[in-house]
Amino acid sequence: MKNFICPLFFLLSLNCLLYSQELTVTGVVKSQEDNAISYANVLLLNAADSTLISGTSTGEDGTFKIIKIPAGNYLIKASFIGNESALTAFKLDADKELEPILLDESDQRLDEVVVTSQKPRLESKIDRLVFNIENTAYADGDVWDVLKIAPSVIILNNSLTVQGSSAIGVLINGRKINIPYEDIVNLLSGTSAANVLSIEIINNPPSKYGAEDNALINIVMKKNIVAGYNGAIYNKYTQGILPKHTVGTDHFFKGKKTQLSLNYSFRQDRDVTYYTDITNFIEDNNTSTWSAEQEALSNKKQHNLSLFFDYDINEKSRLSFTTITLWQPDRDRSFETDTQVTGNDDLASFYTLNVADEHKLNTSYYVDYIRDLDKEGAQISFNGHFTHYNEEKDQMLASTFFNGNNEVYGNNDFTTNANQRINLFSVQGDYESPIAESGRIEAGLRYAGISSSSNIVQQGFNRDQPGIDPSEVGDFDYDESIYAAYISYANKWNDWQLKTGLRAEYAETEGEQKSEEQLIERKNLELFPSFSLQYTPSKKHDLKLYYFRKVSRPRYNNVNPFQIFQSTFSTIEGNPQLLPATRFYIAGGYTFDNSYTIELFYKKAKNGLSELIFQNNDNNLLQFISSNLDQEESYGVDLSLSKDFTNFFNCYVLTSFYSETIDFTNVSTNTSVSLNQFSWFIRNSNSFSLLSDRTLTADLNLIYTSAMLSGNSNFDSFGAVNLMFRKTFYDKKLSVSMGVEDIFNQGNQFNTRNYQDQNGSSLFRGENRLFVAGLRYKFGNFKMRDNTKSKRVDERNRI
């Protein structure tokens, strides 16, 4: 127990000191003959558990400098061409110049930094949870798989929520991923988890980030901390009903002033999903039931490329360049729908074939400049960002209708060609500086410009078919400008820690539908306060209170005013009249012994954004319409446990009980509907180290969700159990992983819509039970590695 509490408490205490005075360590590395050693690696370690904190390389004169270190107890060592120094312990409470570090030249090989006590899987900080995934069985998988077991994260039918909200921003090394939500899933599914140091679930994002997101998920990638090169090749194979395959390679290089990380993967997936939609259309006291069985096949090829480059201009200035690109050259999809109709005198059934071909390109570029000011701990930074997104969709839909004698009743064939192009541009400047002894202030300005252009051509409709009223030709332009300013303050007084901030955003939007000569203009100024307060009277007791107000602006593809058919009786429709959603969240909790937490929460949202399912009883249509909810309200309690029960078994449990109310307007009757539901869910993650050398690990994870609300639908309960093993060989150069997701195949999701004139249900049956195998081989100077960096950028998840 002590071995676990001490390092965990140290890490939490270290977090509390992040806003305290940041100190500098200098020194020189010499040989035993008193000669300076150029380009030696210097590693700074945590004295409590020997985990890596920071590092650098010596200059030509053998000197080194490590900056921005919180006060505390540390170890330091140096290495060069297989020779290493002894560990030196020291206490840091002011800038310090160390005695010369002498290398032992007996050709002792430095295998790697020995971690005597592994970093806790889960760290709780004042505004976030840090989930450390290194050396887990999921390290050979992809990032999306890891998110499925991350704390506070729930993934339902590939829809990601945190604290019950889907307003989630995804960042890589602090940079916002500016792609549609579906492509975020694609990108993370093609990104190797072996490159990830940790996943941060930021439940109260600082004011420097945009006001769009209820929570942020920051995927912190590794980077070299010592000079040299290392790389890896990897392969992941997944077998459900159909196979899926990913191959990739990673490369890392660190020189005297430069650092480079290059990651590439190619992914080919074949997926099959089954849907059952049963809709009871009610008209003039007559009911006709339409039962649709759909098989959706997808064959997709995808390339992911990311590059991170850093250049140290001098001791005070740094320049970074980042690019993230997702290219989907081809995705073929086919939807075969067989619909049986009862209660209709003319129509008994119909068959629809929907064949679609899609092409996507999303490429983003970021430039960051950071300069340390003369005042210790103060700096200014500037960021520029550009994203280009282009999506093309071609669709052919053919339907054949049959009467009660199984004779052809009619046909309806048509084609759809749609294209969307989006350009995003943003610039941001930030200033941060310490105040007094332990305070810190940050302030910044930001401008973002968004330009979206969409067009659609649909041809070949049978105009006599009831309910067919598509946009034959349409062009829609949507432009947005956002001006933002923020200020935030953080401090620590004895047992108290505070983070607070205020962000102001002024947004101008303009949408123009050329064919309808319709112009939509909107301007608004909003303020977004936030704060987090933490009180830690002793090692075993910790109390926390936090609050924020946020906004969600419509995704750009959801405001397109086009009606697109999935089958003859189901459509997807955008809405240019969508309003921004505003929401607030307040929560307070208590943690005992760094392991047991109880948290009470209350949240409320107005004009929440959702895709609602409505049945059109007049035209026998099932419509998926982008809509505003009138109001959402929820309150409840979260109970969690995060603990090392032994030195080989770590357990995390999260259970949430909550009551939820959703109010919305039924489009067919234009009247208000209120849905209420008491729900609960449990998530449990268990990690095992099965051998004394920690080369065999296992992760057993389960999730169960009771009946719950989502939009205007009531979902039945569902669950899943996953098991994954990982074994390393050849001094950890080679790793092999294998496991099964949803062992008992309980992940199918059933929902109903029964209120007023709505009476229907949907059943989703995906490839839930999956066999997963991974292989990864590392080469180069891979044993002496990594630390992290973090930057930021906003907006992109609205594409």
LINDA-V269772 format. One record per residue. RES is the residue in three letters. NEAR is the number of other ideal C-beta (glycine too) atoms within 8 Angstrom. Layout:
# LINDA-V269772
RES|NEAR ; RES|NEAR
This chain:
# LINDA-V269772
MET|4 ; LYS|5 ; ASN|8 ; PHE|11 ; ILE|11 ; CYS|10 ; PRO|15 ; LEU|11 ; PHE|10 ; PHE|11 ; LEU|11 ; LEU|14 ; SER|8 ; LEU|11 ; ASN|10 ; CYS|11 ; LEU|11 ; LEU|7 ; TYR|11 ; SER|10 ; GLN|10 ; GLU|11 ; LEU|12 ; THR|11 ; VAL|15 ; THR|11 ; GLY|13 ; VAL|11 ; VAL|16 ; LYS|13 ; SER|9 ; GLN|8 ; GLU|4 ; ASP|5 ; ASN|6 ; ALA|10 ; ILE|13 ; SER|9 ; TYR|9 ; ALA|14 ; ASN|11 ; VAL|16 ; LEU|14 ; LEU|13 ; LEU|14 ; ASN|14 ; ALA|9 ; ALA|8 ; ASP|12 ; SER|11 ; THR|9 ; LEU|12 ; ILE|9 ; SER|9 ; GLY|11 ; THR|9 ; SER|12 ; THR|16 ; GLY|9 ; GLU|5 ; ASP|8 ; GLY|13 ; THR|10 ; PHE|14 ; LYS|9 ; ILE|12 ; ILE|7 ; LYS|5 ; ILE|15 ; PRO|10 ; ALA|9 ; GLY|11 ; ASN|8 ; TYR|15 ; LEU|11 ; ILE|15 ; LYS|13 ; ALA|15 ; SER|14 ; PHE|12 ; ILE|3 ; GLY|9 ; ASN|12 ; GLU|11 ; SER|12 ; ALA|6 ; LEU|8 ; THR|11 ; ALA|7 ; PHE|9 ; LYS|6 ; LEU|12 ; ASP|5 ; ALA|5 ; ASP|7 ; LYS|10 ; GLU|6 ; LEU|11 ; GLU|5 ; PRO|8 ; ILE|15 ; LEU|9 ; LEU|16 ; ASP|10 ; GLU|7 ; SER|5 ; ASP|6 ; GLN|8 ; ARG|5 ; LEU|10 ; ASP|5 ; GLU|6 ; VAL|8 ; VAL|5 ; VAL|9 ; THR|5 ; SER|9 ; GLN|6 ; LYS|11 ; PRO|13 ; ARG|12 ; LEU|11 ; GLU|12 ; SER|11 ; LYS|9 ; ILE|10 ; ASP|11 ; ARG|10 ; LEU|12 ; VAL|11 ; PHE|12 ; ASN|11 ; ILE|13 ; GLU|9 ; ASN|6 ; THR|11 ; ALA|13 ; TYR|14 ; ALA|15 ; ASP|16 ; GLY|13 ; ASP|13 ; VAL|13 ; TRP|10 ; ASP|13 ; VAL|14 ; LEU|13 ; LYS|10 ; ILE|11 ; ALA|11 ; PRO|13 ; SER|10 ; VAL|12 ; ILE|10 ; ILE|9 ; LEU|10 ; ASN|6 ; ASN|6 ; SER|8 ; LEU|12 ; THR|12 ; VAL|14 ; GLN|11 ; GLY|8 ; SER|12 ; SER|6 ; ALA|12 ; ILE|14 ; GLY|15 ; VAL|12 ; LEU|14 ; ILE|12 ; ASN|14 ; GLY|10 ; ARG|14 ; LYS|13 ; ILE|13 ; ASN|14 ; ILE|12 ; PRO|11 ; TYR|8 ; GLU|6 ; ASP|12 ; ILE|12 ; VAL|10 ; ASN|13 ; LEU|13 ; LEU|13 ; SER|12 ; GLY|14 ; THR|17 ; SER|16 ; ALA|14 ; ALA|11 ; ASN|9 ; VAL|17 ; LEU|10 ; SER|11 ; ILE|15 ; GLU|12 ; ILE|15 ; ILE|12 ; ASN|11 ; ASN|12 ; PRO|12 ; PRO|12 ; SER|13 ; LYS|10 ; TYR|10 ; GLY|12 ; ALA|11 ; GLU|13 ; ASP|13 ; ASN|11 ; ALA|15 ; LEU|13 ; ILE|17 ; ASN|12 ; ILE|13 ; VAL|11 ; MET|12 ; LYS|10 ; LYS|13 ; ASN|13 ; ILE|13 ; VAL|13 ; ALA|9 ; GLY|10 ; TYR|9 ; ASN|13 ; GLY|12 ; ALA|12 ; ILE|9 ; TYR|16 ; ASN|11 ; LYS|15 ; TYR|11 ; THR|11 ; GLN|7 ; GLY|13 ; ILE|4 ; LEU|8 ; PRO|8 ; LYS|13 ; HIS|11 ; THR|15 ; VAL|10 ; GLY|14 ; THR|11 ; ASP|13 ; HIS|11 ; PHE|15 ; PHE|11 ; LYS|14 ; GLY|7 ; LYS|7 ; LYS|6 ; THR|11 ; GLN|11 ; LEU|12 ; SER|15 ; LEU|9 ; ASN|15 ; TYR|10 ; SER|13 ; PHE|12 ; ARG|15 ; GLN|11 ; ASP|10 ; ARG|11 ; ASP|13 ; VAL|12 ; THR|11 ; TYR|11 ; TYR|12 ; THR|12 ; ASP|14 ; ILE|11 ; THR|11 ; ASN|9 ; PHE|11 ; ILE|9 ; GLU|7 ; ASP|3 ; ASN|3 ; ASN|7 ; THR|7 ; SER|12 ; THR|11 ; TRP|13 ; SER|11 ; ALA|15 ; GLU|10 ; GLN|13 ; GLU|9 ; ALA|12 ; LEU|10 ; SER|12 ; ASN|10 ; LYS|14 ; LYS|11 ; GLN|13 ; HIS|13 ; ASN|15 ; LEU|10 ; SER|14 ; LEU|11 ; PHE|13 ; PHE|11 ; ASP|11 ; TYR|9 ; ASP|9 ; ILE|7 ; ASN|5 ; GLU|6 ; LYS|6 ; SER|11 ; ARG|11 ; LEU|11 ; SER|14 ; PHE|11 ; THR|15 ; THR|11 ; ILE|12 ; THR|12 ; LEU|16 ; TRP|11 ; GLN|15 ; PRO|6 ; ASP|9 ; ARG|12 ; ASP|10 ; ARG|13 ; SER|10 ; PHE|14 ; GLU|10 ; THR|13 ; ASP|9 ; THR|15 ; GLN|8 ; VAL|13 ; THR|7 ; GLY|7 ; ASN|8 ; ASP|2 ; ASP|5 ; LEU|10 ; ALA|10 ; SER|11 ; PHE|12 ; TYR|11 ; THR|13 ; LEU|11 ; ASN|15 ; VAL|10 ; ALA|12 ; ASP|11 ; GLU|12 ; HIS|10 ; LYS|13 ; LEU|12 ; ASN|15 ; THR|11 ; SER|16 ; TYR|10 ; TYR|14 ; VAL|10 ; ASP|13 ; TYR|11 ; ILE|11 ; ARG|10 ; ASP|9 ; LEU|9 ; ASP|3 ; LYS|7 ; GLU|6 ; GLY|10 ; ALA|11 ; GLN|11 ; ILE|9 ; SER|10 ; PHE|10 ; ASN|16 ; GLY|8 ; HIS|15 ; PHE|9 ; THR|15 ; HIS|11 ; TYR|16 ; ASN|11 ; GLU|11 ; GLU|10 ; LYS|11 ; ASP|10 ; GLN|13 ; MET|11 ; LEU|15 ; ALA|9 ; SER|13 ; THR|9 ; PHE|12 ; PHE|12 ; ASN|10 ; GLY|4 ; ASN|4 ; ASN|7 ; GLU|6 ; VAL|7 ; TYR|10 ; GLY|8 ; ASN|9 ; ASN|12 ; ASP|9 ; PHE|13 ; THR|10 ; THR|15 ; ASN|11 ; ALA|13 ; ASN|11 ; GLN|13 ; ARG|10 ; ILE|14 ; ASN|10 ; LEU|15 ; PHE|10 ; SER|14 ; VAL|10 ; GLN|11 ; GLY|11 ; ASP|12 ; TYR|10 ; GLU|9 ; SER|11 ; PRO|13 ; ILE|8 ; ALA|5 ; GLU|5 ; SER|11 ; GLY|11 ; ARG|13 ; ILE|11 ; GLU|16 ; ALA|10 ; GLY|11 ; LEU|7 ; ARG|15 ; TYR|11 ; ALA|13 ; GLY|11 ; ILE|16 ; SER|9 ; SER|11 ; SER|11 ; SER|16 ; ASN|9 ; ILE|14 ; VAL|9 ; GLN|14 ; GLN|7 ; GLY|6 ; PHE|11 ; ASN|10 ; ARG|5 ; ASP|3 ; GLN|10 ; PRO|5 ; GLY|10 ; ILE|9 ; ASP|4 ; PRO|12 ; SER|10 ; GLU|8 ; VAL|8 ; GLY|13 ; ASP|10 ; PHE|16 ; ASP|11 ; TYR|17 ; ASP|11 ; GLU|12 ; SER|10 ; ILE|14 ; TYR|9 ; ALA|14 ; ALA|10 ; TYR|14 ; ILE|10 ; SER|14 ; TYR|13 ; ALA|13 ; ASN|11 ; LYS|12 ; TRP|7 ; ASN|4 ; ASP|6 ; TRP|9 ; GLN|13 ; LEU|13 ; LYS|13 ; THR|11 ; GLY|15 ; LEU|12 ; ARG|14 ; ALA|11 ; GLU|13 ; TYR|10 ; ALA|15 ; GLU|10 ; THR|12 ; GLU|11 ; GLY|13 ; GLU|10 ; GLN|12 ; LYS|9 ; SER|8 ; GLU|6 ; GLU|6 ; GLN|8 ; LEU|7 ; ILE|10 ; GLU|8 ; ARG|8 ; LYS|8 ; ASN|7 ; LEU|8 ; GLU|10 ; LEU|8 ; PHE|14 ; PRO|11 ; SER|16 ; PHE|11 ; SER|13 ; LEU|10 ; GLN|12 ; TYR|10 ; THR|11 ; PRO|5 ; SER|5 ; LYS|6 ; LYS|6 ; HIS|10 ; ASP|12 ; LEU|11 ; LYS|14 ; LEU|10 ; TYR|14 ; TYR|12 ; PHE|12 ; ARG|11 ; LYS|14 ; VAL|12 ; SER|13 ; ARG|9 ; PRO|13 ; ARG|11 ; TYR|13 ; ASN|10 ; ASN|12 ; VAL|15 ; ASN|13 ; PRO|12 ; PHE|13 ; GLN|9 ; ILE|13 ; PHE|13 ; GLN|9 ; SER|14 ; THR|12 ; PHE|10 ; SER|13 ; THR|11 ; ILE|9 ; GLU|11 ; GLY|11 ; ASN|12 ; PRO|13 ; GLN|5 ; LEU|11 ; LEU|7 ; PRO|10 ; ALA|14 ; THR|12 ; ARG|17 ; PHE|10 ; TYR|13 ; ILE|10 ; ALA|11 ; GLY|9 ; GLY|12 ; TYR|10 ; THR|13 ; PHE|9 ; ASP|7 ; ASN|12 ; SER|9 ; TYR|9 ; THR|14 ; ILE|9 ; GLU|12 ; LEU|10 ; PHE|14 ; TYR|9 ; LYS|15 ; LYS|10 ; ALA|12 ; LYS|9 ; ASN|11 ; GLY|13 ; LEU|13 ; SER|11 ; GLU|9 ; LEU|12 ; ILE|14 ; PHE|12 ; GLN|15 ; ASN|11 ; ASN|10 ; ASP|6 ; ASN|7 ; ASN|11 ; LEU|10 ; LEU|13 ; GLN|12 ; PHE|11 ; ILE|11 ; SER|12 ; SER|12 ; ASN|11 ; LEU|16 ; ASP|9 ; GLN|11 ; GLU|13 ; GLU|9 ; SER|13 ; TYR|9 ; GLY|10 ; VAL|10 ; ASP|12 ; LEU|10 ; SER|12 ; LEU|10 ; SER|14 ; LYS|9 ; ASP|8 ; PHE|6 ; THR|5 ; ASN|5 ; PHE|6 ; PHE|10 ; ASN|10 ; CYS|12 ; TYR|14 ; VAL|12 ; LEU|12 ; THR|11 ; SER|10 ; PHE|8 ; TYR|13 ; SER|10 ; GLU|14 ; THR|11 ; ILE|13 ; ASP|11 ; PHE|14 ; THR|8 ; ASN|14 ; VAL|10 ; SER|11 ; THR|7 ; ASN|6 ; THR|7 ; SER|8 ; VAL|11 ; SER|7 ; LEU|11 ; ASN|7 ; GLN|10 ; PHE|8 ; SER|13 ; TRP|9 ; PHE|12 ; ILE|10 ; ARG|14 ; ASN|11 ; SER|13 ; ASN|11 ; SER|13 ; PHE|10 ; SER|10 ; LEU|7 ; LEU|7 ; SER|3 ; ASP|4 ; ARG|8 ; THR|8 ; LEU|11 ; THR|14 ; ALA|12 ; ASP|16 ; LEU|10 ; ASN|13 ; LEU|11 ; ILE|11 ; TYR|9 ; THR|12 ; SER|8 ; ALA|8 ; MET|11 ; LEU|11 ; SER|8 ; GLY|11 ; ASN|12 ; SER|11 ; ASN|12 ; PHE|14 ; ASP|9 ; SER|8 ; PHE|11 ; GLY|10 ; ALA|13 ; VAL|11 ; ASN|15 ; LEU|11 ; MET|13 ; PHE|11 ; ARG|15 ; LYS|10 ; THR|11 ; PHE|9 ; TYR|6 ; ASP|4 ; LYS|10 ; LYS|10 ; LEU|11 ; SER|15 ; VAL|12 ; SER|17 ; MET|8 ; GLY|12 ; VAL|10 ; GLU|11 ; ASP|13 ; ILE|10 ; PHE|7 ; ASN|8 ; GLN|10 ; GLY|10 ; ASN|11 ; GLN|11 ; PHE|10 ; ASN|11 ; THR|9 ; ARG|13 ; ASN|7 ; TYR|7 ; GLN|8 ; ASP|9 ; GLN|12 ; ASN|9 ; GLY|14 ; SER|10 ; SER|12 ; LEU|10 ; PHE|11 ; ARG|9 ; GLY|10 ; GLU|10 ; ASN|13 ; ARG|11 ; LEU|11 ; PHE|9 ; VAL|15 ; ALA|10 ; GLY|14 ; LEU|12 ; ARG|14 ; TYR|10 ; LYS|11 ; PHE|8 ; GLY|9 ; ASN|9 ; PHE|11 ; LYS|8 ; MET|13 ; ARG|11 ; ASP|9 ; ASN|10 ; THR|11 ; LYS|8 ; SER|8 ; LYS|12 ; ARG|11 ; VAL|15 ; ASP|12 ; GLU|14 ; ARG|13 ; ASN|17 ; ARG|10 ; ILE|14
